[in-house]
Amino acid sequence: MEHAISSNKIIEKSSILGVNPKDAKVSLSFLTVAFVSLLIGGVLGLLQGLQRAGIMSLPSWLNYYQVLTAHGILLVIVFTATFTIGYLYASLSHSLGGLLSKVRKMAWIGFALMVLGVVLVVTTIVMNESSVLYTFYPPLAASPWFYIGLVFLVLGIWSCCFGVFTNYRYWRKMHPGQTTPLMAYFTMGVFVLWFFGSIGVTIEVLTLIPWSLGWKETINVMVSRTLFWSFGHTLVNIWYLVAISAWYAIVPKIIGGRLFNDKLIRVVVILIVILNIPGGFHHQIIDPGISQSIKFLHVFMSLSIAVPSLMTAFAMFAVFERTGRSLGGKGLLGWVKKLPWGDVRFLAPMIAMIAFIPGGAGGIVNTSNQLNQVIHNTMWVVGHFHITVGVSVVLTFFGICYWLIPYLAKRQLTPRMNKIGVIQTLLWTLGMTLMAGSMHLVGLLGSPRRTSDTSYGGHETALSWIPFEFVYGIGGSILLVAIIIQVYAVFHMMFRAPKGYTEFPAAQPEDDARPTPLWTERWGIWIVLLLMVAAMAYAVPIVDFMVNAPPGSPPIRTW
């Protein structure tokens, strides 16, 4: 007991002194991997975009599907996962007064496992043994080492999950009767989703290893696809939850405001955690073998995420208006002018929030059975993915960097770097508008996705797609410039910016805010509800796929 009290005093002392250097090293290591992955993935994205547009041809030793697979793995999984861990571990350290020593060890173990996994996965792609795209649907079969690498990647994430759970439980034990600081609460929600949401895909990968080794003749394709999307759909909402943590808890402080309502924010986290996992079948609406009633259930659960999303939209714009008026804004929209549009820490997440409006509308199209039949296998889906992840999520991540990295590195954000950040944000917005917008439009004209060549022998319809392909080639080029600027900014702030103090800008409640009820901390209940809802959505169809299984498929290699 004395040791526990002593440890707690040390943690509280580290909070008073500022960021713990050992904790900062953990976060900065994950962020370094994140932005190296972003740079490589961005270059690959431009290459495959220019190849598809017919502007350039890849060399004979590199094929389109290799590039597309690496682009997806590095950006969709590696970049987002490592950034999330770096950002939220820093948030946990700040909120709870420092990480426990054993939690840092868990984070370093997770880091090592994830790096090993990425090396294995990328090596097999470079060797042209795993051009199966980031969804790795069977019956396409990658090298066994590709799947083994994915296992290491997941184990690394799980190690970080257990670190968060351990630190959270310790803090609760030492602070009975208190609610967890808001950023720690967001961190708990994200890692609960990471752990439980990744169980399905882990089971899938473990079944693919013996199949790819030839120890098992066939694989149940429908079970594999379903297990993947139980994770894939969850991953989208993990990104969303990470982004709104900054919207709710950080942006109000940056603009000089306060939290909207602590209780409402925590209810939003709870709703996303419970409602999220059921919804994977909306990615499989055109798949055979799934009953309409099950598809309807998943569509309903997917659309239910609109409830916390609308709560977030109302809360955030209420904060903006309230803060703008407190700063002297008059008239119907006078408060808009009072917001700090020249501050990249606000501008980037603000554009991200605005982009979520068309992104969410596109999601409704994708989730609707009839409309999905029209756009499912078209570039519309790629455009939707880029506007939601590439703007609403990634632009929020970029905005976070301009205070998080100076905070961790004990440096300062200079006016010059802020200006560079504003330029980068505007370039990113322009590039994504051109690329994602043209992808949506050409998708409505029927241009297919996941296809290296769309000329169709000079068919008239295919020729009508060419102008749009040039536009998203231009957009992709602008995006690569923006990526280079962002990576430069990140490493400059890590190593070259002036040394000094940068605060962790966590917003505080209003002075007259009511205490947050302790029932929001009942994570055992929320996890049980999560599992019940997931079982309701997946138990029956997966059992049906197994009991009434098709013949199965042997491994197939098409490259």
HUBELVEN-V879481 format. One record per pair of residues at least 24 apart in sequence whose C-alpha atoms are under 6 Angstrom apart, sorted by the first residue. I is the first residue (numbers start at 1). GAP is how many residues later the second one is. If there is no record, write none. Layout:
i=I gap=GAP
i=I gap=GAP
This chain:
i=11 gap=86
i=11 gap=87
i=12 gap=85
i=15 gap=82
i=24 gap=384
i=27 gap=59
i=30 gap=52
i=30 gap=56
i=31 gap=52
i=31 gap=55
i=34 gap=45
i=34 gap=48
i=34 gap=49
i=37 gap=37
i=37 gap=42
i=41 gap=30
i=41 gap=33
i=41 gap=34
i=42 gap=438
i=44 gap=27
i=45 gap=26
i=46 gap=430
i=49 gap=424
i=50 gap=423
i=52 gap=400
i=52 gap=401
i=53 gap=416
i=53 gap=417
i=65 gap=66
i=66 gap=65
i=69 gap=62
i=69 gap=64
i=69 gap=65
i=72 gap=62
i=73 gap=61
i=88 gap=99
i=91 gap=92
i=92 gap=92
i=95 gap=86
i=95 gap=89
i=103 gap=60
i=106 gap=53
i=106 gap=57
i=107 gap=53
i=110 gap=46
i=110 gap=47
i=110 gap=49
i=110 gap=50
i=113 gap=39
i=113 gap=43
i=114 gap=39
i=114 gap=42
i=117 gap=32
i=117 gap=33
i=117 gap=35
i=117 gap=36
i=120 gap=29
i=121 gap=25
i=121 gap=28
i=138 gap=83
i=139 gap=414
i=139 gap=416
i=139 gap=417
i=140 gap=416
i=140 gap=417
i=141 gap=414
i=141 gap=415
i=144 gap=65
i=144 gap=68
i=147 gap=58
i=161 gap=30
i=190 gap=48
i=197 gap=34
i=197 gap=37
i=198 gap=33
i=200 gap=27
i=201 gap=26
i=201 gap=27
i=201 gap=30
i=217 gap=337
i=218 gap=334
i=218 gap=335
i=218 gap=336
i=219 gap=333
i=219 gap=334
i=220 gap=332
i=229 gap=51
i=230 gap=50
i=233 gap=47
i=234 gap=43
i=243 gap=150
i=243 gap=153
i=249 gap=257
i=249 gap=258
i=250 gap=255
i=250 gap=256
i=250 gap=257
i=252 gap=255
i=253 gap=252
i=253 gap=254
i=257 gap=66
i=258 gap=249
i=258 gap=250
i=258 gap=251
i=258 gap=252
i=259 gap=248
i=259 gap=249
i=259 gap=250
i=260 gap=55
i=260 gap=59
i=263 gap=253
i=268 gap=40
i=274 gap=256
i=278 gap=256
i=278 gap=259
i=282 gap=85
i=299 gap=68
i=344 gap=74
i=344 gap=77
i=344 gap=78
i=345 gap=54
i=348 gap=47
i=348 gap=48
i=348 gap=51
i=348 gap=77
i=349 gap=47
i=349 gap=50
i=352 gap=39
i=352 gap=40
i=352 gap=43
i=352 gap=44
i=353 gap=39
i=355 gap=37
i=356 gap=36
i=359 gap=28
i=359 gap=29
i=377 gap=71
i=377 gap=72
i=378 gap=65
i=378 gap=69
i=378 gap=70
i=378 gap=71
i=379 gap=60
i=379 gap=64
i=379 gap=68
i=379 gap=69
i=379 gap=70
i=380 gap=59
i=380 gap=60
i=380 gap=63
i=383 gap=53
i=383 gap=56
i=383 gap=57
i=406 gap=87
i=407 gap=95
i=409 gap=85
i=410 gap=89
i=410 gap=90
i=410 gap=91
i=411 gap=86
i=411 gap=87
i=411 gap=88
i=411 gap=89
i=412 gap=86
i=412 gap=88
i=412 gap=90
i=424 gap=58
i=427 gap=55
i=428 gap=51
i=428 gap=54
i=431 gap=44
i=431 gap=47
i=431 gap=48
i=434 gap=38
i=434 gap=41
i=435 gap=37
i=435 gap=40
i=438 gap=30
